[in-house]
């Protein structure tokens, strides 16, 4: 179970899943916008069918669905994932890590030793 927890929380699996879900939903918005935009072009067959309002409604429906889906994904996936990640894998304390601090001490000692006669 610990290995699975590490797999889920350490990798970018959740980030990738969220990106795919949002990408597909945004693709639907772009498709609806394109259908609405092209139906209003002069000379298009759909302009004479009276479907401009229908295509605009389809676009608004896709846009509202995208916003709702983004809110659901954020509040039910991203926020709990971030809290769980901070709980199980806390971010390091601010400051210089021990290995960098040791290297800086070695650098300072070498610099002080090279200045001595």
C-alpha angles and dihedrals in degrees: 000000000000091000091053091048090052091047093052099040103036101043129066092250095117092043090053093047092050090048092052093048093048091043094054092047091049089049088059090052091051091048092050092047091050091050091050093046096048093045089061095053115113112257096022115133094231092059089069094045092065096239099130092102091045092052091047089051089050089052093048090048091052091047094050091045089052093052092047092047091048091051092048093048091047098047098036102035113017100042096047090043092052092048093048091047092052091046097051099029108028118196115256118267115263115262138066116320116241095249093051091047090052091050090050090052090051090049092051092048092049091048091049091047094051092053094054116093 
